[in-house]
Amino acid sequence: MPRAGRGYPDAVTPVLLSTSSVFPEPTSAAFATAAALRYDGVEVMVWTDAVSQDAGALRGLSEHYGVPIRSVHAPCLLVTQRVWSPDPWERLRRAAGLADALGAQVVVVHPPFTWQRDYARTFVAGMARLAEQHPRIRFAVENMFPVRMAGREFIPYAPGWDPTKVGFDAYTLDLSHCSASRSDALAMADAMGPRLAHVHLGDGTGEGRDEHLVPGRGNQPCAKLLASLAGRGFTGSIAVEVSTRRAASRSDREADLAEALAFARTHLAPSTVDA
């Protein structure tokens, strides 16, 4: 049975494969890919795929492929507003329960959409309550980005796309989102400080849209950010979250994901990886 991370058994900074990175293939394919490429684990993106919502099915995949599940991405996307429940708090509670059942340490959360007025009004206090109820889990709020259309810009998130402006107990830093917001990823990491709990590794060209390129194919400071993590006292995980939907074949998709993993392990400071 393949073992995730074989060759890096004592990695202080695990490199995970987000199940979203194999889309349009199903969640199960991510576990097979992570095992074949020797990722250190998986981040489960909860979406409309029933397997992504099922603790038993996910546990079975984790055990079969020998790939631990270290983080869960709550269903916060537009296409997942009906997953589990139309109530966003119920979706977060279910995501926390899934993480508990799977032994994952992080739940990734997006800020509310502006049209979710009641949810947005109680978001800060509600996140603090969730953290109290699940002390083993870090609920890491992710930086997002403005949307630009027809020469206009609007912010679809409340209280905003930059969670550091409000302040939360934990953050996810997404480098592709930094590119889309045209913000400085290193400055964002500085603002997150010791509350930086998780990293979504992807690249972008600064064109103002969310690209999720393989790291090294854009102009974001992916290498510098990875190299800086040890000095920041970072103790979380890095999840490769890239778009491979245009890959011509599974072998092409795996080549992209192998390149992303190699980039991460190359640029992590030597003290964070037992090579």
PLY file of the C-alpha trace (Angstrom):
ply
format ascii 1.0
element vertex 275
property float x
property float y
property float z
element edge 274
property int vertex1
property int vertex2
end_header
0.00 0.00 0.00
1.46 3.40 -0.94
2.30 5.63 1.99
1.84 9.38 1.72
4.99 11.40 2.12
7.27 8.36 1.91
10.79 9.78 1.92
9.65 12.74 4.04
8.38 10.90 7.13
9.37 13.62 9.59
8.37 16.66 7.53
7.57 19.49 9.92
5.58 21.26 7.20
3.38 18.69 5.43
2.50 19.33 1.79
-1.08 18.29 1.08
-3.05 17.80 -2.12
-6.40 19.59 -2.19
-9.05 17.35 -3.69
-10.12 20.38 -5.75
-6.83 20.07 -7.66
-8.02 16.97 -9.53
-11.35 18.49 -10.67
-13.24 17.44 -12.78
-12.20 14.03 -11.46
-13.97 12.98 -8.24
-12.75 13.21 -4.66
-11.60 9.58 -4.68
-9.14 10.30 -7.50
-7.31 12.82 -5.31
-6.40 10.12 -2.79
-5.01 7.85 -5.50
-3.03 10.76 -6.96
-1.72 11.91 -3.57
-0.51 8.39 -2.80
1.08 7.89 -6.22
2.93 11.22 -6.06
3.83 10.83 -2.35
2.09 13.88 -0.95
2.06 14.09 2.84
-1.72 14.14 3.02
-4.96 15.47 1.58
-7.19 18.51 2.08
-10.82 17.57 1.45
-12.83 20.20 -0.41
-16.43 19.57 0.63
-18.62 20.07 -2.43
-21.44 18.36 -4.35
-19.54 15.07 -4.67
-21.25 12.87 -2.04
-17.94 11.22 -1.10
-16.52 14.59 -0.02
-19.35 14.89 2.53
-19.14 11.38 3.97
-16.78 10.71 6.89
-16.97 6.94 6.44
-16.16 7.05 2.74
-13.31 9.51 3.30
-11.89 7.45 6.15
-11.98 4.38 3.92
-10.09 6.18 1.15
-7.55 7.52 3.64
-6.91 4.06 5.05
-6.85 2.32 1.67
-4.30 4.70 0.17
-2.38 5.43 3.37
-2.94 9.17 2.96
-3.96 11.17 6.07
-6.60 13.88 5.88
-5.12 16.93 7.56
-7.56 19.69 6.61
-11.17 20.16 5.51
-12.39 23.01 3.32
-15.92 23.92 4.42
-18.56 24.26 1.66
-18.38 28.04 1.19
-18.45 28.33 -2.61
-21.43 29.56 -4.62
-21.94 26.04 -5.98
-22.01 24.50 -2.48
-24.63 26.72 -0.84
-27.03 23.75 -0.59
-24.53 21.14 0.55
-25.72 19.69 3.87
-27.99 22.67 4.57
-28.88 26.15 3.26
-27.88 27.43 6.72
-24.21 28.51 6.56
-23.72 27.90 10.30
-24.99 24.35 9.94
-22.53 23.82 7.09
-19.68 25.01 9.31
-20.85 22.80 12.19
-20.97 19.81 9.84
-17.50 20.66 8.50
-16.19 20.78 12.07
-17.80 17.42 12.80
-16.23 15.97 9.66
-12.81 17.28 10.67
-13.23 15.82 14.15
-14.23 12.44 12.74
-11.24 12.37 10.38
-8.63 13.78 12.74
-8.07 16.89 10.59
-6.54 19.85 12.39
-7.79 22.72 10.17
-11.13 23.79 8.72
-10.75 26.38 5.96
-13.52 29.00 5.93
-14.40 31.77 3.47
-15.87 35.08 4.68
-19.65 35.39 4.14
-21.07 36.71 0.89
-22.54 40.20 1.15
-26.06 38.88 0.55
-25.77 36.61 3.62
-26.62 39.52 5.91
-27.54 37.64 9.09
-24.58 35.28 8.71
-22.20 38.20 8.09
-23.55 40.12 11.08
-22.76 37.23 13.45
-19.69 35.84 11.67
-16.94 37.13 13.95
-18.66 36.09 17.19
-19.80 32.81 15.66
-16.31 31.84 14.57
-15.07 32.48 18.11
-17.82 30.20 19.48
-16.92 27.43 17.03
-13.29 27.64 18.12
-14.37 27.29 21.78
-16.56 24.30 20.96
-13.82 22.55 18.93
-10.53 23.44 20.67
-8.56 20.85 18.67
-9.46 22.49 15.34
-8.20 25.75 13.89
-10.91 27.53 11.88
-8.70 29.35 9.39
-10.45 32.22 7.59
-9.12 32.65 4.05
-8.17 35.85 2.25
-10.36 36.38 -0.82
-10.43 39.09 -3.54
-12.60 41.73 -5.23
-14.42 40.79 -8.42
-13.77 42.86 -11.55
-16.28 42.89 -14.40
-16.71 45.25 -17.33
-14.17 47.65 -15.90
-15.90 47.81 -12.52
-14.89 46.32 -9.17
-17.11 45.09 -6.39
-16.46 43.18 -3.17
-18.73 40.15 -2.78
-17.68 39.40 0.81
-18.65 40.85 4.18
-17.10 42.32 6.18
-14.53 42.24 3.34
-12.13 40.11 1.34
-9.16 40.67 3.68
-9.85 38.90 7.02
-6.88 40.57 8.74
-8.79 43.86 8.67
-11.25 42.32 11.15
-9.11 39.85 13.09
-9.66 36.12 13.59
-8.02 33.39 15.64
-6.55 31.68 12.55
-6.02 32.36 8.86
-5.49 30.57 5.57
-3.18 32.43 3.19
-4.09 31.80 -0.46
-1.44 33.07 -2.88
-3.68 32.87 -5.95
-6.19 35.06 -4.11
-3.38 37.51 -3.31
-2.74 37.71 -7.04
-6.43 38.24 -7.81
-6.65 41.02 -5.21
-3.33 42.47 -6.40
-2.05 42.41 -2.84
1.41 41.57 -1.49
1.41 37.95 -0.28
4.39 38.48 2.03
2.75 41.55 3.57
-0.44 39.53 4.00
1.54 36.82 5.80
3.06 39.52 8.01
-0.43 40.81 8.85
-1.59 37.29 9.72
1.43 36.87 11.98
1.38 33.90 14.37
-2.27 33.25 13.46
-1.24 32.00 10.01
-2.42 28.39 10.30
-2.59 27.13 6.72
-1.39 27.97 3.20
-3.07 27.38 -0.14
-0.25 27.12 -2.64
-1.07 28.30 -6.14
0.19 31.05 -8.43
-1.24 33.92 -10.45
-0.21 36.60 -12.87
-1.78 39.58 -11.11
-4.43 40.01 -13.78
-7.15 40.48 -11.18
-8.74 37.04 -11.48
-8.38 33.82 -9.55
-6.08 31.57 -11.58
-4.68 28.85 -9.27
-1.67 28.20 -11.47
1.01 25.66 -10.68
3.50 27.51 -8.43
6.32 29.01 -10.46
4.14 29.66 -13.51
2.96 33.09 -12.33
4.59 36.07 -10.69
3.63 35.58 -7.06
6.37 35.23 -4.40
5.57 31.56 -3.82
9.19 30.54 -3.27
9.90 33.45 -0.90
6.75 32.74 1.11
7.63 29.05 1.51
11.21 29.87 2.50
9.96 32.35 5.09
7.65 29.96 6.93
10.26 28.52 9.29
11.26 31.99 10.44
7.61 32.83 10.99
7.23 29.92 13.40
4.68 28.32 11.07
3.41 24.96 12.35
0.59 24.31 9.87
0.25 22.61 6.51
0.58 23.69 2.89
-2.18 22.54 0.54
-1.50 22.56 -3.18
-4.65 24.10 -4.65
-4.18 24.46 -8.40
-6.48 24.19 -11.38
-5.87 21.21 -13.66
-9.29 21.16 -15.29
-7.76 21.87 -18.70
-5.29 18.99 -18.50
-5.57 16.86 -21.62
-5.16 13.59 -19.71
-4.70 12.15 -16.25
-0.97 11.83 -16.90
-0.78 15.54 -17.73
-2.72 16.34 -14.55
-0.37 14.21 -12.48
2.64 15.89 -14.08
1.33 19.30 -13.01
0.65 18.09 -9.47
4.08 16.44 -9.25
5.66 19.74 -10.35
3.71 21.62 -7.67
4.83 19.18 -4.97
8.46 19.38 -6.07
8.27 23.19 -6.02
6.94 23.18 -2.46
9.55 20.78 -1.15
12.38 22.56 -2.95
11.54 25.99 -1.57
10.64 25.11 1.99
13.53 26.20 4.16
15.91 23.26 4.80
15.04 23.22 8.49
11.38 22.43 7.71
11.95 19.27 5.70
13.83 16.13 6.69
15.25 15.28 3.30
0 1
1 2
2 3
3 4
4 5
5 6
6 7
7 8
8 9
9 10
10 11
11 12
12 13
13 14
14 15
15 16
16 17
17 18
18 19
19 20
20 21
21 22
22 23
23 24
24 25
25 26
26 27
27 28
28 29
29 30
30 31
31 32
32 33
33 34
34 35
35 36
36 37
37 38
38 39
39 40
40 41
41 42
42 43
43 44
44 45
45 46
46 47
47 48
48 49
49 50
50 51
51 52
52 53
53 54
54 55
55 56
56 57
57 58
58 59
59 60
60 61
61 62
62 63
63 64
64 65
65 66
66 67
67 68
68 69
69 70
70 71
71 72
72 73
73 74
74 75
75 76
76 77
77 78
78 79
79 80
80 81
81 82
82 83
83 84
84 85
85 86
86 87
87 88
88 89
89 90
90 91
91 92
92 93
93 94
94 95
95 96
96 97
97 98
98 99
99 100
100 101
101 102
102 103
103 104
104 105
105 106
106 107
107 108
108 109
109 110
110 111
111 112
112 113
113 114
114 115
115 116
116 117
117 118
118 119
119 120
120 121
121 122
122 123
123 124
124 125
125 126
126 127
127 128
128 129
129 130
130 131
131 132
132 133
133 134
134 135
135 136
136 137
137 138
138 139
139 140
140 141
141 142
142 143
143 144
144 145
145 146
146 147
147 148
148 149
149 150
150 151
151 152
152 153
153 154
154 155
155 156
156 157
157 158
158 159
159 160
160 161
161 162
162 163
163 164
164 165
165 166
166 167
167 168
168 169
169 170
170 171
171 172
172 173
173 174
174 175
175 176
176 177
177 178
178 179
179 180
180 181
181 182
182 183
183 184
184 185
185 186
186 187
187 188
188 189
189 190
190 191
191 192
192 193
193 194
194 195
195 196
196 197
197 198
198 199
199 200
200 201
201 202
202 203
203 204
204 205
205 206
206 207
207 208
208 209
209 210
210 211
211 212
212 213
213 214
214 215
215 216
216 217
217 218
218 219
219 220
220 221
221 222
222 223
223 224
224 225
225 226
226 227
227 228
228 229
229 230
230 231
231 232
232 233
233 234
234 235
235 236
236 237
237 238
238 239
239 240
240 241
241 242
242 243
243 244
244 245
245 246
246 247
247 248
248 249
249 250
250 251
251 252
252 253
253 254
254 255
255 256
256 257
257 258
258 259
259 260
260 261
261 262
262 263
263 264
264 265
265 266
266 267
267 268
268 269
269 270
270 271
271 272
272 273
273 274
